[in-house]
Amino acid sequence: MVELPPRTVRRATALLLALRVGYAYNWFSIGPALLAVGSTFSVGPADWGLLVAAFLAGAGAFQVPAGLLSRRYGARGVSLAGVGLLALGAGASALSTSFPELFALRLLAGAGAGLFFSPAIGLVASLYPPGHRGVPVGTFSSAFSAGAALGLIGSSVLLPAVGWRVALGVGGAGLGLITLLAVLLIPEAAGAPEHRSAPRGYPVAFRLPGVWAIGFAFIGLEGASFTTTQFVVPYGETVLGWSALVAGAVGVMFVLPSVVGGPVGGELAERYRNHRTQFVLVTGVAAAVLAAFPYAGLLAAAGVGAVFAFSYGFVYAVMYVIPHDWPGLPSAEVPLAIGVFNAIQLAGGAGVSALFGWVVAVRSYSVGWLVLAGAVVLTLVAIVALPPSARARAGPPSSGAPVPPGAPGR
């Protein structure tokens, strides 16, 4: 790990957090726009589900290539190229002249998201010493929810005033500006490849059972966490009669509390090694409250969203922290390990999202929410294949990387 001055570490971390927020904004801003998109292109819930799934499919397809490219070229260049592609696809979505064109651009934006995320996680972790990565990695993970909340609120506010095209275009342009700042201000030494020569041999990440266990175990949670935030707004407006503002506010409750769940999960993942138990208990809570959602009133729905969001924020932080401590996994392959299990989750989650849209079209939203809760539980069974966690890798604190407040050991 290249030691950087504390000020440089703080600046790089802040920019990466801003990119994560902008990345999520452009991921989720499509949700409140689904009704308007449907009106423009004469499509209904089944096609909405496909549109939501397009982004997930693009993101899932490029997770593993992102990890392989990061292994060869370093995390910084790959992550910044990916987020630039996301900004381009998201911004160009505003110019779509047909539903297939919008679908293709959301797929392109998803591909950029796939190239960004796992290298960016590795880049954040590389800025901090072993034993002190839980809070920054957990915070980076949960910054997604801050961006998702902004996407839901911002899009809901902009839609009535300027229409869905401008609402999507603003997100792409804003992310493009942050990306330019990151290219200029994050030093090339951050996340640089460990070796100048190309890595040889079959990647270790492909052989670790934990990678595959985490990937398959959280397909249901991935699909449910994404689908709820995209469909809560149209569900509230069309079925429950909520105003766009109220529906958007409830939608925010399905994402924003994970901003707290992420750092909590990240710190507990480093303090305690019973990761399989953490996964089962917290994911079980998420499934239980989601199953109660069809029967909830307005205030109860907000409570369901808060518990669900905290739970998945916790789970994702744990899964992004523990690969850094897996015995035998080179640090250069951590983005690849995360990319593999993310690819599985996103590909499966896209199927769950498409299934939800189909169920809503042929049955009802109420049945759809129950199907999502069932998917969370069904895929969680794969967690039995996750090996017990080893102790964290030892390593002295780095004088060049500040330890964030609240990190273990402070």
DONUVEX-622097 format. One record per residue (C-alpha): x, z, y. Coordinates in nm, 4 decimals. Example, Ala and Ser with C-alpha at 12.3 -4.5 7.8 and 13.67 -1.06 7.14 Angstrom:
<nodes>
{xx->1.2300&zz->0.7800&yy->-0.4500}
{xx->1.3670&zz->0.7140&yy->-0.1060}
</nodes>
This chain:
<nodes>
{xx->0.0000&zz->0.0000&yy->0.0000}
{xx->0.1389&zz->-0.1024&yy->0.3391}
{xx->0.1382&zz->0.1942&yy->0.5778}
{xx->-0.0159&zz->0.1123&yy->0.9142}
{xx->-0.0226&zz->0.3182&yy->1.2349}
{xx->-0.3269&zz->0.5498&yy->1.2569}
{xx->-0.4660&zz->0.3616&yy->1.5567}
{xx->-0.4451&zz->0.0341&yy->1.3660}
{xx->-0.6194&zz->0.1914&yy->1.0668}
{xx->-0.9016&zz->0.3212&yy->1.2841}
{xx->-0.9451&zz->-0.0159&yy->1.4560}
{xx->-0.9420&zz->-0.2083&yy->1.1298}
{xx->-1.1910&zz->0.0345&yy->0.9754}
{xx->-1.4251&zz->0.0061&yy->1.2750}
{xx->-1.4165&zz->-0.3738&yy->1.2607}
{xx->-1.4811&zz->-0.3778&yy->0.8879}
{xx->-1.7751&zz->-0.1430&yy->0.9356}
{xx->-1.9092&zz->-0.3738&yy->1.2081}
{xx->-1.8717&zz->-0.6730&yy->0.9747}
{xx->-2.0547&zz->-0.4825&yy->0.7029}
{xx->-2.3400&zz->-0.4065&yy->0.9444}
{xx->-2.3592&zz->-0.7700&yy->1.0582}
{xx->-2.3383&zz->-0.8913&yy->0.6994}
{xx->-2.6389&zz->-0.6764&yy->0.6057}
{xx->-2.8326&zz->-0.7747&yy->0.9184}
{xx->-2.8163&zz->-1.1391&yy->0.8161}
{xx->-2.9010&zz->-1.0507&yy->0.4578}
{xx->-3.2204&zz->-0.8639&yy->0.5485}
{xx->-3.3469&zz->-1.0340&yy->0.8635}
{xx->-3.5301&zz->-1.2878&yy->0.6467}
{xx->-3.7747&zz->-1.0231&yy->0.5157}
{xx->-3.9931&zz->-0.9816&yy->0.8278}
{xx->-3.9759&zz->-1.3609&yy->0.8764}
{xx->-4.1307&zz->-1.4463&yy->0.5381}
{xx->-4.4851&zz->-1.4730&yy->0.6721}
{xx->-4.3742&zz->-1.6963&yy->0.9596}
{xx->-4.1573&zz->-1.9092&yy->0.7303}
{xx->-4.4528&zz->-1.9415&yy->0.4941}
{xx->-4.6719&zz->-2.0593&yy->0.7805}
{xx->-4.4117&zz->-2.3100&yy->0.9038}
{xx->-4.3441&zz->-2.4663&yy->0.5640}
{xx->-4.6782&zz->-2.3906&yy->0.3897}
{xx->-4.5320&zz->-2.1734&yy->0.1125}
{xx->-4.6554&zz->-1.8463&yy->-0.0397}
{xx->-4.5251&zz->-1.5293&yy->-0.2146}
{xx->-4.3813&zz->-1.7105&yy->-0.5167}
{xx->-4.1641&zz->-1.9268&yy->-0.2888}
{xx->-4.0787&zz->-1.6224&yy->-0.0778}
{xx->-3.9415&zz->-1.4644&yy->-0.3944}
{xx->-3.7284&zz->-1.7735&yy->-0.4573}
{xx->-3.5985&zz->-1.7645&yy->-0.1001}
{xx->-3.5015&zz->-1.3994&yy->-0.1363}
{xx->-3.3434&zz->-1.4759&yy->-0.4740}
{xx->-3.1400&zz->-1.7659&yy->-0.3268}
{xx->-2.9251&zz->-1.5308&yy->-0.1209}
{xx->-2.8748&zz->-1.2996&yy->-0.4182}
{xx->-2.7836&zz->-1.5901&yy->-0.6439}
{xx->-2.5259&zz->-1.7220&yy->-0.3972}
{xx->-2.3780&zz->-1.3770&yy->-0.3496}
{xx->-2.3642&zz->-1.3168&yy->-0.7227}
{xx->-2.2048&zz->-1.6513&yy->-0.8075}
{xx->-1.9077&zz->-1.5922&yy->-0.5759}
{xx->-1.8279&zz->-1.2297&yy->-0.6606}
{xx->-1.5813&zz->-1.3127&yy->-0.9387}
{xx->-1.4146&zz->-1.6036&yy->-0.7519}
{xx->-1.3730&zz->-1.3642&yy->-0.4583}
{xx->-1.1945&zz->-1.1124&yy->-0.6792}
{xx->-0.9672&zz->-1.3783&yy->-0.8303}
{xx->-0.8833&zz->-1.5220&yy->-0.4883}
{xx->-0.8170&zz->-1.1729&yy->-0.3529}
{xx->-0.5839&zz->-1.1045&yy->-0.6469}
{xx->-0.3834&zz->-1.4122&yy->-0.5521}
{xx->-0.4056&zz->-1.4294&yy->-0.1723}
{xx->-0.4948&zz->-1.0773&yy->-0.0619}
{xx->-0.8162&zz->-0.9107&yy->0.0468}
{xx->-0.7997&zz->-0.9779&yy->0.4207}
{xx->-0.8051&zz->-1.3576&yy->0.4208}
{xx->-1.0691&zz->-1.3907&yy->0.1501}
{xx->-1.3069&zz->-1.1360&yy->0.3009}
{xx->-1.2825&zz->-1.2825&yy->0.6520}
{xx->-1.3323&zz->-1.6384&yy->0.5262}
{xx->-1.6370&zz->-1.5219&yy->0.3336}
{xx->-1.8013&zz->-1.3446&yy->0.6245}
{xx->-1.7368&zz->-1.6487&yy->0.8421}
{xx->-1.9207&zz->-1.8662&yy->0.5888}
{xx->-2.2065&zz->-1.6149&yy->0.5871}
{xx->-2.2314&zz->-1.6332&yy->0.9664}
{xx->-2.2390&zz->-2.0134&yy->0.9511}
{xx->-2.5101&zz->-2.0293&yy->0.6846}
{xx->-2.7233&zz->-1.7616&yy->0.8484}
{xx->-2.7009&zz->-1.9210&yy->1.1910}
{xx->-2.7708&zz->-2.2702&yy->1.0593}
{xx->-3.0849&zz->-2.1404&yy->0.8851}
{xx->-3.2474&zz->-2.1370&yy->1.2271}
{xx->-3.2214&zz->-2.5178&yy->1.2347}
{xx->-3.3899&zz->-2.5781&yy->0.8973}
{xx->-3.6389&zz->-2.8655&yy->0.8966}
{xx->-3.7840&zz->-2.8008&yy->0.5490}
{xx->-3.8167&zz->-2.5206&yy->0.2971}
{xx->-3.5595&zz->-2.6745&yy->0.0559}
{xx->-3.3126&zz->-2.6967&yy->0.3451}
{xx->-3.3711&zz->-2.3309&yy->0.4342}
{xx->-3.3311&zz->-2.2401&yy->0.0677}
{xx->-2.9952&zz->-2.4225&yy->0.0527}
{xx->-2.8669&zz->-2.2561&yy->0.3694}
{xx->-2.9656&zz->-1.9103&yy->0.2436}
{xx->-2.7789&zz->-1.9954&yy->-0.0773}
{xx->-2.4736&zz->-2.0899&yy->0.1322}
{xx->-2.5009&zz->-1.7674&yy->0.3320}
{xx->-2.5196&zz->-1.5739&yy->0.0055}
{xx->-2.2023&zz->-1.7447&yy->-0.1163}
{xx->-2.0248&zz->-1.6238&yy->0.1964}
{xx->-2.1556&zz->-1.2729&yy->0.1349}
{xx->-2.0177&zz->-1.2895&yy->-0.2189}
{xx->-1.6728&zz->-1.3871&yy->-0.0941}
{xx->-1.6738&zz->-1.1065&yy->0.1621}
{xx->-1.7862&zz->-0.7921&yy->-0.0109}
{xx->-1.5562&zz->-0.6946&yy->-0.2979}
{xx->-1.2344&zz->-0.7953&yy->-0.1145}
{xx->-1.3591&zz->-0.6015&yy->0.1892}
{xx->-1.4117&zz->-0.2891&yy->-0.0243}
{xx->-1.0535&zz->-0.3245&yy->-0.1472}
{xx->-0.9348&zz->-0.3796&yy->0.2083}
{xx->-1.1003&zz->-0.0586&yy->0.3309}
{xx->-0.9581&zz->0.1406&yy->0.0387}
{xx->-0.6080&zz->0.0002&yy->0.0982}
{xx->-0.6059&zz->0.1576&yy->0.4445}
{xx->-0.6254&zz->0.5126&yy->0.3001}
{xx->-0.4179&zz->0.7085&yy->0.0483}
{xx->-0.5388&zz->0.7957&yy->-0.3037}
{xx->-0.7661&zz->1.0982&yy->-0.3041}
{xx->-0.8924&zz->1.0255&yy->0.0470}
{xx->-1.0844&zz->0.7035&yy->-0.0076}
{xx->-1.4247&zz->0.8414&yy->-0.1030}
{xx->-1.5621&zz->0.8952&yy->0.2474}
{xx->-1.4372&zz->0.5686&yy->0.4053}
{xx->-1.5453&zz->0.3629&yy->0.1028}
{xx->-1.8784&zz->0.5461&yy->0.0884}
{xx->-1.9269&zz->0.4957&yy->0.4619}
{xx->-1.8467&zz->0.1251&yy->0.4296}
{xx->-2.0946&zz->0.0977&yy->0.1442}
{xx->-2.3720&zz->0.2731&yy->0.3355}
{xx->-2.3046&zz->0.0764&yy->0.6555}
{xx->-2.4912&zz->-0.1954&yy->0.4693}
{xx->-2.8077&zz->0.0086&yy->0.5179}
{xx->-2.7505&zz->0.0458&yy->0.8903}
{xx->-2.7247&zz->-0.3318&yy->0.9130}
{xx->-3.0272&zz->-0.3790&yy->0.6901}
{xx->-3.2294&zz->-0.1456&yy->0.9112}
{xx->-3.1192&zz->-0.3396&yy->1.2186}
{xx->-3.2134&zz->-0.6616&yy->1.0423}
{xx->-3.5615&zz->-0.5356&yy->0.9617}
{xx->-3.6237&zz->-0.3849&yy->1.3055}
{xx->-3.4486&zz->-0.6570&yy->1.5045}
{xx->-3.6230&zz->-0.9360&yy->1.3209}
{xx->-3.9606&zz->-0.7587&yy->1.3482}
{xx->-3.9137&zz->-0.7185&yy->1.7244}
{xx->-3.7789&zz->-1.0678&yy->1.7874}
{xx->-4.0313&zz->-1.2560&yy->1.5748}
{xx->-4.3383&zz->-1.2126&yy->1.7988}
{xx->-4.1363&zz->-1.2936&yy->2.1098}
{xx->-3.9121&zz->-1.5834&yy->2.0077}
{xx->-4.0076&zz->-1.6884&yy->1.6542}
{xx->-3.8252&zz->-1.6725&yy->1.3231}
{xx->-3.5705&zz->-1.9423&yy->1.4084}
{xx->-3.4216&zz->-1.7545&yy->1.7032}
{xx->-3.4412&zz->-1.4258&yy->1.5099}
{xx->-3.2224&zz->-1.5727&yy->1.2352}
{xx->-2.9932&zz->-1.7582&yy->1.4752}
{xx->-2.9118&zz->-1.4445&yy->1.6756}
{xx->-2.7885&zz->-1.2708&yy->1.3616}
{xx->-2.5590&zz->-1.5570&yy->1.2635}
{xx->-2.4120&zz->-1.5884&yy->1.6126}
{xx->-2.3490&zz->-1.2138&yy->1.6433}
{xx->-2.1737&zz->-1.1982&yy->1.3096}
{xx->-1.9610&zz->-1.4972&yy->1.4031}
{xx->-1.8377&zz->-1.3170&yy->1.7144}
{xx->-1.7458&zz->-1.0017&yy->1.5197}
{xx->-1.5656&zz->-1.2174&yy->1.2629}
{xx->-1.3541&zz->-1.3761&yy->1.5369}
{xx->-1.2550&zz->-1.0304&yy->1.6658}
{xx->-1.1628&zz->-0.9213&yy->1.3131}
{xx->-0.9420&zz->-1.2276&yy->1.2608}
{xx->-0.7584&zz->-1.1469&yy->1.5824}
{xx->-0.7297&zz->-0.7677&yy->1.5483}
{xx->-0.6987&zz->-0.6791&yy->1.1788}
{xx->-0.3274&zz->-0.7196&yy->1.0976}
{xx->-0.2251&zz->-0.9594&yy->0.8229}
{xx->-0.0360&zz->-0.6777&yy->0.6501}
{xx->-0.3675&zz->-0.5070&yy->0.5697}
{xx->-0.4806&zz->-0.5926&yy->0.2187}
{xx->-0.1836&zz->-0.8249&yy->0.1646}
{xx->-0.1155&zz->-0.9316&yy->-0.1974}
{xx->0.1270&zz->-0.7070&yy->-0.3818}
{xx->0.3367&zz->-0.9997&yy->-0.5058}
{xx->0.4248&zz->-1.3294&yy->-0.3470}
{xx->0.4086&zz->-1.5132&yy->-0.6803}
{xx->0.0772&zz->-1.5914&yy->-0.8478}
{xx->-0.0439&zz->-1.3179&yy->-1.0857}
{xx->-0.0087&zz->-1.4083&yy->-1.4498}
{xx->-0.2051&zz->-1.3228&yy->-1.7591}
{xx->-0.5660&zz->-1.2444&yy->-1.8340}
{xx->-0.6983&zz->-1.0009&yy->-1.5713}
{xx->-0.7237&zz->-0.6397&yy->-1.6847}
{xx->-1.0560&zz->-0.6085&yy->-1.5014}
{xx->-1.2243&zz->-0.8400&yy->-1.7509}
{xx->-1.1308&zz->-0.6116&yy->-2.0402}
{xx->-1.2571&zz->-0.2798&yy->-1.9047}
{xx->-1.5853&zz->-0.1596&yy->-2.0605}
{xx->-1.6741&zz->0.0303&yy->-1.7436}
{xx->-1.6977&zz->-0.2954&yy->-1.5497}
{xx->-1.9575&zz->-0.4377&yy->-1.7857}
{xx->-2.1467&zz->-0.1104&yy->-1.8260}
{xx->-2.1909&zz->-0.0673&yy->-1.4507}
{xx->-2.2793&zz->-0.4333&yy->-1.4086}
{xx->-2.5666&zz->-0.4344&yy->-1.6574}
{xx->-2.6858&zz->-0.0776&yy->-1.5928}
{xx->-2.7747&zz->-0.1428&yy->-1.2302}
{xx->-2.9358&zz->-0.4854&yy->-1.2468}
{xx->-3.2729&zz->-0.3171&yy->-1.2053}
{xx->-3.1620&zz->-0.1006&yy->-0.9137}
{xx->-3.0025&zz->-0.3992&yy->-0.7408}
{xx->-3.3176&zz->-0.6054&yy->-0.7747}
{xx->-3.5406&zz->-0.3164&yy->-0.6677}
{xx->-3.3329&zz->-0.2127&yy->-0.3664}
{xx->-3.3229&zz->-0.5656&yy->-0.2318}
{xx->-3.6796&zz->-0.6627&yy->-0.3175}
{xx->-3.8409&zz->-0.3538&yy->-0.1672}
{xx->-3.6771&zz->-0.4026&yy->0.1693}
{xx->-3.7718&zz->-0.7702&yy->0.1782}
{xx->-4.1336&zz->-0.7257&yy->0.0691}
{xx->-4.2347&zz->-0.3930&yy->0.2245}
{xx->-4.3131&zz->-0.5586&yy->0.5589}
{xx->-4.5426&zz->-0.8372&yy->0.4265}
{xx->-4.6991&zz->-0.5859&yy->0.1827}
{xx->-4.7781&zz->-0.3455&yy->0.4643}
{xx->-4.9188&zz->-0.6169&yy->0.6882}
{xx->-5.1240&zz->-0.8178&yy->0.4368}
{xx->-5.2376&zz->-0.5514&yy->0.1900}
{xx->-5.2401&zz->-0.2202&yy->0.3759}
{xx->-5.3290&zz->-0.3524&yy->0.7204}
{xx->-5.0289&zz->-0.2031&yy->0.9007}
{xx->-4.9096&zz->-0.3552&yy->1.2239}
{xx->-4.5802&zz->-0.5436&yy->1.2182}
{xx->-4.4100&zz->-0.2543&yy->1.3976}
{xx->-4.5404&zz->0.0098&yy->1.1549}
{xx->-4.4529&zz->-0.2064&yy->0.8541}
{xx->-4.1032&zz->-0.2596&yy->0.9951}
{xx->-4.0618&zz->0.1145&yy->1.0510}
{xx->-4.1563&zz->0.1901&yy->0.6892}
{xx->-3.9208&zz->-0.0862&yy->0.5794}
{xx->-3.6407&zz->0.0859&yy->0.7684}
{xx->-3.7067&zz->0.4024&yy->0.5673}
{xx->-3.6236&zz->0.2025&yy->0.2556}
{xx->-3.2709&zz->0.1374&yy->0.3846}
{xx->-3.1535&zz->0.3714&yy->0.6601}
{xx->-3.1323&zz->0.7031&yy->0.4641}
{xx->-2.8722&zz->0.5469&yy->0.2358}
{xx->-2.6362&zz->0.5787&yy->0.5329}
{xx->-2.6331&zz->0.9474&yy->0.4354}
{xx->-2.6398&zz->0.8854&yy->0.0617}
{xx->-2.3240&zz->0.6706&yy->0.0721}
{xx->-2.0760&zz->0.9271&yy->0.2108}
{xx->-2.2336&zz->1.2028&yy->-0.0020}
{xx->-2.1968&zz->0.9936&yy->-0.3158}
{xx->-1.8438&zz->0.8858&yy->-0.2232}
{xx->-1.7210&zz->1.2406&yy->-0.1722}
{xx->-1.8884&zz->1.3778&yy->-0.4852}
{xx->-1.7454&zz->1.0884&yy->-0.6870}
{xx->-1.3942&zz->1.2051&yy->-0.5954}
{xx->-1.4642&zz->1.5768&yy->-0.6271}
{xx->-1.6450&zz->1.5660&yy->-0.9621}
{xx->-1.5778&zz->1.3386&yy->-1.2584}
{xx->-1.9207&zz->1.3494&yy->-1.4276}
{xx->-2.0041&zz->1.0032&yy->-1.2983}
{xx->-2.2338&zz->0.9025&yy->-1.5829}
{xx->-2.4500&zz->1.2098&yy->-1.5218}
{xx->-2.4562&zz->1.1382&yy->-1.1486}
{xx->-2.5703&zz->0.7831&yy->-1.2163}
{xx->-2.8495&zz->0.8800&yy->-1.4572}
{xx->-2.9960&zz->1.1637&yy->-1.2507}
{xx->-2.9974&zz->0.9894&yy->-0.9151}
{xx->-3.1146&zz->0.6516&yy->-1.0499}
{xx->-3.3925&zz->0.8280&yy->-1.2387}
{xx->-3.5138&zz->0.9813&yy->-0.9139}
{xx->-3.5094&zz->0.6366&yy->-0.7500}
{xx->-3.7239&zz->0.4889&yy->-1.0287}
{xx->-3.9711&zz->0.7784&yy->-1.0186}
{xx->-4.0416&zz->0.7544&yy->-0.6463}
{xx->-4.0665&zz->0.3752&yy->-0.6615}
{xx->-4.3323&zz->0.4051&yy->-0.9320}
{xx->-4.5305&zz->0.6291&yy->-0.6949}
{xx->-4.5154&zz->0.3811&yy->-0.4051}
{xx->-4.8393&zz->0.1877&yy->-0.4848}
{xx->-5.0344&zz->0.5132&yy->-0.4579}
{xx->-4.8762&zz->0.6404&yy->-0.1363}
{xx->-5.0315&zz->0.6568&yy->0.2094}
{xx->-4.8363&zz->0.5822&yy->0.5252}
{xx->-4.6412&zz->0.9080&yy->0.5528}
{xx->-4.5873&zz->0.9327&yy->0.1773}
{xx->-4.4646&zz->0.5713&yy->0.1741}
{xx->-4.2039&zz->0.6615&yy->0.4359}
{xx->-4.0997&zz->0.9582&yy->0.2194}
{xx->-4.0756&zz->0.7374&yy->-0.0885}
{xx->-3.8552&zz->0.4987&yy->0.1057}
{xx->-3.6276&zz->0.7791&yy->0.2284}
{xx->-3.5694&zz->0.9228&yy->-0.1198}
{xx->-3.5254&zz->0.5789&yy->-0.2747}
{xx->-3.2751&zz->0.4713&yy->-0.0077}
{xx->-3.0714&zz->0.7915&yy->-0.0281}
{xx->-3.0585&zz->0.7539&yy->-0.4065}
{xx->-2.9334&zz->0.3967&yy->-0.4195}
{xx->-2.6886&zz->0.4644&yy->-0.1348}
{xx->-2.5455&zz->0.7490&yy->-0.3432}
{xx->-2.5242&zz->0.5368&yy->-0.6594}
{xx->-2.3540&zz->0.2415&yy->-0.4937}
{xx->-2.0937&zz->0.4618&yy->-0.3281}
{xx->-2.0050&zz->0.6193&yy->-0.6631}
{xx->-1.9704&zz->0.2826&yy->-0.8336}
{xx->-1.7437&zz->0.1493&yy->-0.5574}
{xx->-1.5171&zz->0.4555&yy->-0.5565}
{xx->-1.4483&zz->0.5029&yy->-0.9265}
{xx->-1.2715&zz->0.1695&yy->-1.0041}
{xx->-0.9817&zz->0.2797&yy->-0.7804}
{xx->-0.9111&zz->0.5575&yy->-1.0336}
{xx->-0.9546&zz->0.3661&yy->-1.3604}
{xx->-0.6383&zz->0.4001&yy->-1.5719}
{xx->-0.4566&zz->0.0734&yy->-1.6236}
{xx->-0.6400&zz->-0.1192&yy->-1.3511}
{xx->-0.3891&zz->-0.2579&yy->-1.0972}
{xx->-0.4942&zz->-0.1947&yy->-0.7374}
{xx->-0.4837&zz->-0.5717&yy->-0.6758}
{xx->-0.7579&zz->-0.6120&yy->-0.9363}
{xx->-0.9973&zz->-0.3510&yy->-0.7942}
{xx->-1.1807&zz->-0.6206&yy->-0.5902}
{xx->-1.2052&zz->-0.8293&yy->-0.9069}
{xx->-1.3517&zz->-0.5382&yy->-1.1062}
{xx->-1.6051&zz->-0.4725&yy->-0.8307}
{xx->-1.6719&zz->-0.8451&yy->-0.8069}
{xx->-1.7483&zz->-0.8732&yy->-1.1781}
{xx->-2.0019&zz->-0.5937&yy->-1.1875}
{xx->-2.1487&zz->-0.7032&yy->-0.8551}
{xx->-2.1905&zz->-1.0565&yy->-0.9913}
{xx->-2.3814&zz->-0.9261&yy->-1.2909}
{xx->-2.6014&zz->-0.7061&yy->-1.0732}
{xx->-2.6724&zz->-0.9770&yy->-0.8174}
{xx->-2.7473&zz->-1.2462&yy->-1.0739}
{xx->-2.9780&zz->-1.0130&yy->-1.2624}
{xx->-3.1202&zz->-0.8773&yy->-0.9374}
{xx->-3.2089&zz->-1.2306&yy->-0.8284}
{xx->-3.4113&zz->-1.2634&yy->-1.1476}
{xx->-3.5832&zz->-0.9316&yy->-1.0801}
{xx->-3.6681&zz->-1.0439&yy->-0.7264}
{xx->-3.8095&zz->-1.3766&yy->-0.8494}
{xx->-4.0069&zz->-1.1900&yy->-1.1176}
{xx->-4.1537&zz->-0.9593&yy->-0.8534}
{xx->-4.2676&zz->-1.2554&yy->-0.6425}
{xx->-4.4313&zz->-1.4145&yy->-0.9467}
{xx->-4.6069&zz->-1.0906&yy->-1.0452}
{xx->-4.7394&zz->-1.0505&yy->-0.6915}
{xx->-4.8675&zz->-1.4088&yy->-0.6966}
{xx->-5.0479&zz->-1.3806&yy->-1.0317}
{xx->-5.1455&zz->-1.0112&yy->-1.0282}
{xx->-5.0872&zz->-0.7834&yy->-0.7291}
{xx->-4.8295&zz->-0.5942&yy->-0.5267}
{xx->-4.9245&zz->-0.2709&yy->-0.7039}
{xx->-4.8282&zz->-0.4147&yy->-1.0415}
{xx->-4.5131&zz->-0.5599&yy->-0.8863}
{xx->-4.3886&zz->-0.2183&yy->-0.7663}
{xx->-4.4417&zz->-0.0734&yy->-1.1150}
{xx->-4.2503&zz->-0.3648&yy->-1.2672}
{xx->-3.9587&zz->-0.2902&yy->-1.0325}
{xx->-3.9544&zz->0.0777&yy->-1.1322}
{xx->-3.9578&zz->-0.0218&yy->-1.4986}
{xx->-3.6667&zz->-0.2616&yy->-1.4462}
{xx->-3.4602&zz->0.0183&yy->-1.2889}
{xx->-3.5077&zz->0.2372&yy->-1.5971}
{xx->-3.4752&zz->-0.0416&yy->-1.8526}
{xx->-3.1351&zz->-0.1664&yy->-1.7402}
{xx->-2.9989&zz->0.1857&yy->-1.6793}
{xx->-2.9756&zz->0.2267&yy->-2.0580}
{xx->-2.6498&zz->0.0262&yy->-2.0457}
{xx->-2.4782&zz->0.3194&yy->-1.8710}
{xx->-2.4197&zz->0.4792&yy->-2.2135}
{xx->-2.1277&zz->0.2333&yy->-2.2473}
{xx->-1.9500&zz->0.3768&yy->-1.9405}
{xx->-1.6429&zz->0.5712&yy->-2.0601}
{xx->-1.5875&zz->0.9245&yy->-1.9259}
{xx->-1.4004&zz->0.9195&yy->-1.5963}
{xx->-1.0350&zz->1.0110&yy->-1.5874}
{xx->-0.8766&zz->1.2217&yy->-1.3160}
{xx->-0.8099&zz->1.0545&yy->-0.9826}
{xx->-0.4802&zz->0.8771&yy->-0.9399}
{xx->-0.2242&zz->1.1053&yy->-0.7901}
{xx->-0.0578&zz->1.0154&yy->-0.4682}
{xx->0.0759&zz->1.1920&yy->-0.1608}
{xx->-0.1152&zz->1.1621&yy->0.1634}
{xx->0.0163&zz->0.8793&yy->0.3749}
{xx->0.1448&zz->0.9703&yy->0.7165}
{xx->0.0392&zz->0.6305&yy->0.8430}
{xx->-0.3248&zz->0.6490&yy->0.7346}
{xx->-0.5452&zz->0.9160&yy->0.8861}
{xx->-0.7669&zz->1.1217&yy->0.6607}
{xx->-1.1256&zz->1.0922&yy->0.7830}
{xx->-1.3124&zz->1.4134&yy->0.8671}
{xx->-1.4876&zz->1.5568&yy->0.5653}
{xx->-1.2629&zz->1.3830&yy->0.3152}
{xx->-1.1587&zz->1.5805&yy->0.0056}
{xx->-0.8662&zz->1.8080&yy->0.0809}
{xx->-0.9691&zz->1.8749&yy->0.4433}
</nodes>
